[in-house]
């Protein structure tokens, strides 16, 4: 989705690889940490999802995904740094942890969505934070509903709206 938003589908060649059995050439010639995704541009290799998105936002034309407003930019960094905590809370609860960890994690997102109300996205308008959280929420929503009978949207209308626009 991000590549289409940025208009990069013609400028970036996507190379699918088997994530369960990554080819040797990927680690040897592309990205030694052997993580995905990665990007080769101007004879440099970029990796780590958030760094990669920021790099693309800086070096390619298209709608900006990092906000210009300093308050929004600072909050974006806070939300991006929270992704590991968010994921750990949900995964821990799925492995038998406490349900209140799930609730706390999604309540944090609920509060974040209420901070800027100039649109249905984190920070109001579509941005880097939405791209960061989308894959996790898209997976966790049906999984938690099925496994834990926990509806992440219950009592969180802004999260419902956010999911609807994705």
TAHUGI-V921044 format. One record per pair of residues at least 24 apart in sequence whose ideal C-beta (glycine too) atoms are under 6 Angstrom apart, sorted by the first residue. I is the first residue (numbers start at 1). J is the second residue. Records with the same first field share a line. If there is no record, write none. Layout:
# TAHUGI-V921044
I: J / J
This chain:
# TAHUGI-V921044
2: 131
6: 60 / 62
7: 62
8: 60
50: 80
53: 128
65: 127 / 128
66: 128
67: 123
72: 123
76: 129
79: 112 / 129
80: 132
83: 132
90: 140
102: 150
106: 152
110: 156 / 159
113: 158
114: 158
120: 161 / 162 / 165
134: 166
